[in-house]
Amino acid sequence: MRRAWGLIATATLVLLSHSAWGIVRRDDVADGDYINLANQPQFAAVGKVLTDTSAGSGTVIANGWWVLTAAHVVAGAPVSSISFQIGAATYTAQNVYIYPGYSGITHDIALIELNAPVAGVTPAQIYTGTNELGKQGHSVGYGLTGTGTTGYINYTYGTKRAMRNIIDLIIFPDGTISPSGTILISDFDSPAGTNNSLGPWGSSATPLDLEGMAAPGDSGGPVFIQEDGIWYIAGVHSFIGDLGPPAGNGQVDACYGDILGSTRVSSYAGWINSIVPEPASMTALAVGLVGLLARRRRKR
């Protein structure tokens, strides 16, 4: 294990909440490409999490009654003020579960139990493996936007966008790099290749086709990865940061060079599964297998 100097201890950080800002894109790529990516069916379970003081994002999981989000989106908000909007439907919260020991970027994960199951959407699956490093992370969120040069600026709120970034590092909240870390880290590389903040730790300076950066309002939104043809939630947007020059500009504004920290879902899979029930599809499969085994026994 080694310490990523400045990554957490001295970086300027901000939690991704309180204001309705969203995915920031490359200067040389059309906004419509990011919107089209977000509207692909594998990301249909992502919606808006709203409280009386903040706006964030979240993802429907399990049997459709549950939304996975960041703790700082809902911490301190009355349960009665929390709602989840997806498509034209709005659901209200009946319970909120924040991970024990949550403190800022530490354990920044929460579950919302809705008043009814989300209709017409297949819930997303959470990732329980250990192969996130080096994969393409697909981040999805709502809010205002901008480019890597301008950072986030005032566009119309409420548009769903998605971006792609390589998961470059896995760390603990104190900045220690470790395969057992609880935070996934990505950076926002520019087309010019001059803003590679994580270059000292092996990150490529070449951006992906739809590279981008999250911003306040994307809090709690998912980082999806694909494994064996299946899409999983591997991370939950928590914070952005800036390591300063030469790669960054010293401001947390979602410009080129900023970094995204997302809570690593696999680190909390045990806690999630202790609260939410198994997906209905898995329950049905289990019942079907029991019935099949019973019929086979009767035939012997």
C-alpha positions in Angstrom: 0.0 0.0 0.0 1.2 3.6 -0.6 -0.2 7.1 0.0 -1.4 9.2 -2.9 0.1 12.5 -1.8 -2.4 15.3 -1.7 -5.2 13.1 -3.1 -7.4 13.5 0.0 -5.3 15.2 2.7 -4.4 18.3 0.7 -6.8 18.3 -2.3 -9.6 20.8 -2.4 -12.8 18.7 -2.1 -16.5 19.3 -2.3 -19.4 17.0 -1.7 -21.7 16.7 -4.7 -24.8 18.0 -3.2 -26.8 21.1 -2.2 -27.0 22.6 -5.7 -28.4 21.1 -8.9 -25.4 20.8 -11.1 -24.6 17.9 -13.4 -22.3 16.0 -15.8 -19.7 18.2 -17.5 -18.5 17.2 -20.9 -15.5 17.5 -23.3 -15.3 20.8 -25.3 -15.1 18.9 -28.6 -18.0 16.5 -28.1 -21.7 17.5 -28.4 -23.9 17.5 -25.4 -26.4 15.3 -27.2 -23.9 12.4 -27.2 -23.9 12.5 -23.4 -27.7 12.7 -23.3 -28.0 9.7 -25.7 -25.6 7.6 -23.6 -27.7 8.3 -20.5 -30.9 7.2 -22.2 -29.6 3.7 -23.0 -31.7 1.0 -21.4 -29.0 -0.2 -19.0 -29.2 3.2 -17.2 -33.0 3.3 -17.0 -33.1 2.8 -13.2 -31.4 6.1 -12.5 -33.5 9.0 -11.1 -33.5 12.2 -9.1 -33.3 12.3 -5.3 -34.8 15.5 -3.9 -35.1 16.9 -0.4 -36.2 20.2 1.0 -32.7 21.6 0.7 -30.8 19.6 -1.9 -30.9 17.7 -5.2 -29.1 14.5 -6.1 -29.4 11.3 -8.0 -30.0 7.6 -7.1 -30.6 4.2 -8.6 -33.5 1.7 -8.1 -32.2 -1.6 -6.8 -33.4 -4.9 -5.4 -37.2 -5.4 -5.7 -37.9 -1.9 -6.9 -38.8 -0.5 -3.4 -35.2 0.7 -2.8 -33.0 3.5 -4.1 -29.2 3.5 -3.6 -27.7 7.0 -3.1 -25.1 8.9 -1.2 -25.5 9.5 2.6 -24.8 13.2 2.3 -27.7 13.7 -0.1 -30.3 12.6 2.6 -28.4 13.2 5.9 -30.3 15.6 8.1 -33.3 15.8 5.9 -36.7 14.8 7.3 -37.8 11.5 5.7 -41.1 13.2 4.7 -39.2 15.7 2.6 -37.4 13.1 0.5 -38.7 12.0 -2.9 -37.5 10.1 -5.9 -38.4 11.1 -9.4 -38.0 8.9 -12.4 -39.6 9.5 -15.7 -43.0 11.1 -15.1 -43.4 9.4 -11.7 -42.6 10.6 -8.2 -42.3 8.4 -5.2 -41.9 9.4 -1.5 -39.6 7.9 1.1 -40.9 5.9 4.0 -37.6 5.1 5.5 -33.9 6.1 5.1 -30.9 4.0 6.1 -27.5 5.7 6.4 -24.4 3.6 6.8 -23.3 3.6 10.4 -20.3 5.7 11.0 -21.0 8.0 8.0 -18.9 11.2 8.2 -18.3 13.3 5.1 -16.5 11.2 2.5 -16.2 8.3 4.9 -19.0 5.6 4.4 -20.9 8.0 2.1 -23.7 5.6 1.2 -27.4 5.3 2.0 -30.6 3.5 1.1 -34.1 5.0 0.6 -37.1 2.8 1.1 -39.9 4.1 -1.1 -43.7 4.2 -0.5 -44.3 2.0 -3.5 -42.2 -0.1 -5.9 -41.0 1.8 -9.0 -43.0 0.7 -12.0 -41.8 -0.1 -15.5 -38.1 -0.1 -14.6 -35.8 -3.1 -14.1 -33.8 -2.5 -10.9 -30.0 -2.3 -11.3 -27.7 -4.9 -9.7 -25.0 -4.0 -7.3 -21.4 -5.2 -7.8 -19.9 -7.6 -5.3 -16.6 -8.4 -7.1 -13.2 -6.9 -6.8 -12.3 -6.0 -10.4 -13.2 -2.4 -10.7 -9.7 -1.0 -11.2 -9.0 -0.1 -14.8 -12.6 -0.6 -16.0 -14.6 2.0 -17.8 -17.0 3.6 -15.2 -20.2 4.9 -16.7 -21.5 7.7 -14.5 -25.1 8.9 -14.7 -26.7 12.0 -13.2 -29.0 15.0 -13.6 -28.5 18.7 -13.5 -26.7 21.7 -15.1 -23.7 21.1 -17.3 -20.8 22.8 -19.0 -17.4 21.8 -20.6 -14.0 20.9 -19.3 -12.9 24.5 -20.0 -15.8 26.4 -18.4 -16.6 23.9 -15.6 -20.3 23.8 -14.6 -22.4 26.8 -15.7 -26.1 27.6 -15.7 -28.0 25.4 -18.1 -31.5 24.1 -17.6 -31.8 21.6 -14.7 -33.3 18.1 -15.1 -31.6 16.6 -18.1 -30.2 13.1 -17.6 -26.6 12.7 -18.9 -23.9 10.1 -18.7 -20.1 10.0 -19.1 -17.3 7.5 -19.3 -14.1 7.5 -17.2 -11.5 5.0 -16.4 -11.4 3.9 -12.7 -7.8 4.8 -12.1 -7.3 4.2 -8.3 -9.0 2.6 -5.3 -8.2 4.3 -2.0 -9.2 4.7 1.6 -10.5 8.1 2.8 -7.0 9.0 4.1 -5.5 8.7 0.6 -3.9 5.3 1.1 -4.0 3.3 -2.2 -5.1 -0.3 -1.6 -7.0 -3.0 -3.4 -9.2 -3.1 -0.2 -10.0 0.7 -0.4 -13.5 2.0 -0.2 -13.4 4.9 -2.7 -13.1 4.7 -6.5 -11.1 7.5 -8.1 -11.2 8.8 -11.7 -9.9 12.0 -13.3 -11.1 14.3 -16.2 -8.5 14.2 -19.0 -8.5 16.9 -21.7 -8.3 16.3 -25.4 -4.9 18.0 -25.3 -3.6 15.5 -22.9 -2.4 18.2 -20.5 -4.6 17.6 -17.5 -3.7 14.1 -16.3 -4.0 14.6 -12.6 -3.6 10.9 -11.8 -0.6 10.4 -14.2 1.8 9.9 -11.3 -0.2 6.8 -10.4 -0.4 5.3 -13.9 -3.4 7.0 -15.4 -3.5 7.6 -19.1 -3.6 11.2 -20.4 -5.8 10.2 -23.3 -9.5 10.9 -22.6 -12.3 8.5 -23.5 -14.7 9.4 -26.2 -17.3 10.6 -23.7 -15.0 11.5 -20.8 -16.5 13.9 -18.3 -16.7 15.0 -14.7 -19.5 15.0 -12.2 -20.6 18.1 -10.3 -22.9 19.0 -7.4 -26.3 17.5 -8.1 -24.9 14.2 -9.3 -24.4 13.1 -5.7 -25.6 9.6 -5.1 -25.7 8.8 -8.9 -24.2 5.5 -10.0 -20.9 4.5 -11.6 -21.8 1.4 -13.7 -19.3 -1.1 -14.9 -19.9 -4.1 -17.3 -18.7 -7.5 -16.5 -19.5 -10.7 -18.4 -22.2 -8.7 -20.3 -24.0 -7.6 -17.2 -24.2 -4.0 -15.9 -23.6 -3.4 -12.2 -23.4 -0.4 -9.9 -19.8 -0.3 -8.8 -19.8 3.2 -7.3 -21.9 6.0 -5.8 -20.9 9.6 -6.6 -19.6 11.3 -3.4 -17.2 14.2 -4.1 -15.0 16.0 -6.6 -11.6 17.4 -5.9 -8.7 19.4 -7.5 -5.0 18.6 -6.9 -3.9 22.0 -8.2 -1.5 22.9 -10.9 -0.1 21.7 -13.3 -3.0 19.4 -14.1 -5.7 21.2 -12.2 -6.6 24.8 -11.8 -6.8 24.8 -8.0 -10.6 25.2 -8.0 -13.3 22.5 -7.6 -15.3 23.5 -10.6 -15.4 20.2 -12.7 -12.9 21.6 -15.2 -10.3 19.4 -16.8 -8.0 17.9 -14.2 -10.6 17.5 -11.5 -11.0 14.1 -9.8 -14.2 12.2 -9.0 -14.5 10.1 -5.8 -17.2 7.5 -5.6 -18.1 5.2 -2.7 -17.1 1.7 -3.7 -20.4 -0.4 -3.6 -18.7 -3.8 -3.2 -17.3 -2.6 0.1 -20.8 -2.1 1.4 -22.6 -5.0 -0.3 -22.9 -6.9 2.9 -24.6 -4.0 4.6 -26.9 -3.4 1.6 -28.0 -7.0 1.5 -28.7 -7.0 5.2 -31.3 -4.4 4.7 -32.9 -4.9 1.3 -34.6 -8.1 0.2 -33.4 -10.2 -2.7 -34.7 -9.0 -6.1 -38.0 -10.5 -7.1 -36.5 -12.2 -10.1 -33.9 -14.0 -7.9 -36.7 -15.1 -5.5 -38.7 -16.4 -8.3 -35.7 -18.3 -9.7 -35.1 -19.8 -6.3 -38.7 -20.9 -6.0 -38.5 -22.4 -9.5 -35.4 -24.4 -8.7 -36.9 -25.7 -5.5 -40.0 -26.9 -7.4 -37.8 -28.5 -10.1 -35.7 -30.4 -7.6 -38.9 -31.6 -5.8 -40.3 -32.9 -9.1 -37.1 -34.7 -9.8 -37.1 -36.4 -6.4 -40.7 -37.5 -7.0 -39.7 -39.2 -10.3 -37.0 -41.3 -8.7 
